[in-house]
């Protein structure tokens, strides 16, 4: 695979993918299956058998939990160009949560069989899957700390930047496919509080709100707000 291959070039925007060995990157690209999913569809559900790893190319995937009463909580919104589904691959278990498509999206799936075949031949490369898992665990701990210690404005600013940059990735997305209610659910804030915070950010020219989407206009100002300097 080379930089002239459109899929390879797109995936190289993800720092985890770019850090893996040439052999693993080539295998992921060569075995990837493209998917086009409509808004309102479900990619997989909690308890489903692991069918491989995914990467979002366009759109977004919502990772949600639903209790027996039907109440839904949004845990994460996966933006381009980011990978997910590695937990079931690593431990051999089932899917931990639902993965829903809220906006029309394009993804690639690398089948489980193709991944297991590769790692059987290159066992030392399993560490790269472990690195992907560890990276997300770090993000979970950071999020819990934010919930406990930060005021609403800082929490909103930090979470918007985190989602846009895949919790620390080099390449930052300009738009986050979330509405105010979903963002509030992720931060344990009411929709009204999120609306008030985003209203202040919008008045300062930091963000722009559209239906189901928040555009980040001034990442530097948002970073300062997340540090309590806004």
N, C-alpha and C positions, 0 to 999 in steps of 0.2 A: 504494500500500500504506500502511496505517496501523497504529498500535499495537493497534487492535482486531482485526486479522487474527492468528489464533493462530500461524501459521507465522512471520510477520514478527516478532511479539513474542518468540518463542522464539529466532530467529536473532539478534535484536538483543542477546542476552546475550553474543554473541561480539564482542570488541573490534575484530577485523579487519573483520568485516561491518559493524559500526556506523560504522566510519571511512570506508567507501566512499561514493561519491556516491549521491544519491537514485535516479538513473536506473539505476545498476548494481544497487542493492539491489532495486529493483522488478523488474528483469529476472530476477535470480536467483530471486526468489520466484515470478514468473509462469511461468517455464519449468521449475521444479523438479518432479521426478517422485518420488513417495513410494515407498519400498521397505521391505518387512518381510522380514527374513532370519532363518532358523532357526539355532540353535547348531550348529556343525559344518560350516556351508557356507562357500564361498569366494566373495568378491566379485570379485576378479580375481587373475591370476597374473603373475609376472615375465615380461615379453616380450609380454603382451597389448597389443592396440592401444588407444590412449587413447579412452575413450568419454565423457569429461567429468570434472567435479569433483563431489565428494561432501561431504556434511556429516552427521555423526552426530547424530541427535535423541535417541536413547535406546539404552542398551546400550554397546557398545564394538567397535572394529575393531582387530585385531592386525596390525601390519606386521612380516612375518617374512622371513628369508632362509634358504634350505636349500641345503646343499652337495651335491655329487654322491653322497656316501655316505648322504644322507638326514638328516644332523644339522641341526636347526633352531635358529635363534637369533632371539629376539624383539628387534626393534629399537625398537618403539614401541607404545604402546597408546593409541588415539585415543578420547577420551571426549567426551560431549556438551558444548557444542554447537560442534564444531570441524570445520574444512574440511580436505580433503586431496585429492590427485590433481592438484595444480596444476603439478607438475614436467613431466609429459608434455604438458600444455596449453601451457606456456611454450616448450619446446624442440621440440615436435612428435614426440618419440620415443615409445618403448613404456613400459609400466609397469616400474618399477625393481625392485619387490619384490612378494611375495604379500600380499594383504589378506584375512585370515581372520576369520570370525565365531565367537567362542568362546562368546558368550552371545546369546540372542535379541535382535535389535537392529532399530531403525527408523532409516532414513537417507533423505536426499533426494539425487537425482542431477540435476545440470544438464547436459544433453547437450552434447557438444563442439560440435555444429553451432550450437546456440543461443548458446554463448559466442563462437565465432568470428564469428558474424553481428553480435553486439553490438559486439565490439572492432573490427570493420571499420568500423562507424559512429562509434565513439568510441575512436580509436587512443590518445588520451592516457590512457585509463583502464587500459591495460596495466600501468602502473606499480603499480597496486594488486595485481596478481598477483605482480609482482616483490617487493613488500613482504611478501607472504605467504611467498614462498620465502626471502627474506632473514631473516625472523623465525625460520624453522626452521633455517637455517644457523647463526644465533647460538646456538640451543639445542644444536646438535651440538657446537660449539666449547666451550660451557660444560660439556657432558657429558664430553667428552674431558679437560678440565681437572680435573673432579671425580674421574675414574678415576685420574688420575695423582697427585693431591695429597691427597685426603681419606681419612680412616679409614672403616671400614665403616658405623658408626652415622651419620656425617654424610652419606655417599653415599646411604644408604637414605632418610633423612629428606628430603634435597633432591630425590631422584627422585620420591618419593611426592607431594610438594608440586608439583613441576613437572608431573607427569602430571595431577594434580587441577586445575591452573590452566592447562592447555595451554601450559606453558612461558612463563608471564608474562601470561596473559589476566586480565582483571579479575574475571570470574566464576569462583568456585572450586567444584568438585564435592566432595561430601562422601565419596563412595565411589570407590575405584579397583578396576576389574575385572581383578585380577591374582592369581595364586597365588604362593607363595613361590619356586617353581622358576623361574617366568617373570621375577620381579623380580630374582632372582639372575643369570639369563642377561643381563639388561640391564646389570648392574653388575659383571660378571666376579667374582661372589661365589658360593660354594657355597650350596646350599639350606640346609645346616645353619647356616652363618653368618647367612643372612638370617633363619632361624627364631629364632636366638638374639637377633638385634637386635630383631626384632619382638616377641619375648617381653619384652624389657626395656621397649620402648615401651608394650606392653599393660599391664605391671605398673604403670607410671606413669600410666596412664589416657589415653595419647596416641592410641592406635589400638585398634581392635577387629577381630579376624580372624574371617572366616566363609569358608565353602567358595567358593574362587575369587574372593574379594573382601576388600578391606581398607578399613575405614571410618576416616576421619580424625576424631578427636574433639577434638584440641587442636592447631590449626594453628600457634598462637604458639609452643608448646613445640617442635614439630617444626622450625620455622624457627630457633629458638635452637640446637637440636641440629645442624642443617645448617650453622650458623655456628661450631660447635665450642664452644657455650656450654651444651649440654644436660647 
